[in-house]
């Protein structure tokens, strides 16, 4: 199942199509505006692995997914990632935001402090590197 779309740098390629998205995510490059204007149909999933399932079952023509997460989830489920291609790369990347239920508002300062510490001591970089290394090793054994 190769790409339906050619590699493109314009979102107009996807107008009129149902696009799989992560619930609660904001997408740059005019995607959010196109969804709001009804130029594309946004279909949100609570969990990223559903994006893969729905794309494989052809419920979506395309999905918006983080490259690292996509590779991880494909490997996790044993799908051949070579059957998929990236057709659009965002020119502007949003900062990651974490949403908490209002009843957990008291945790915001602690969470920000912990994330700041993990960023400054490179813990986040180490986690990403470990995941990438695992993906590379799994791909090599296929």
Secondary structure, DSSP 8 states (H G I E B T S, - for coil): ---SS---S-GGGGTTSEEEEETT---TTTHHHHHHTTSSEEEEESSHHHHHHHHHTTS-SEE---HHHHHHHHHHHT--GGG-------SS---------GGGGGGHHHHHHHHHHHHHTTHHHHHHHHHHHHHHHHHHT-
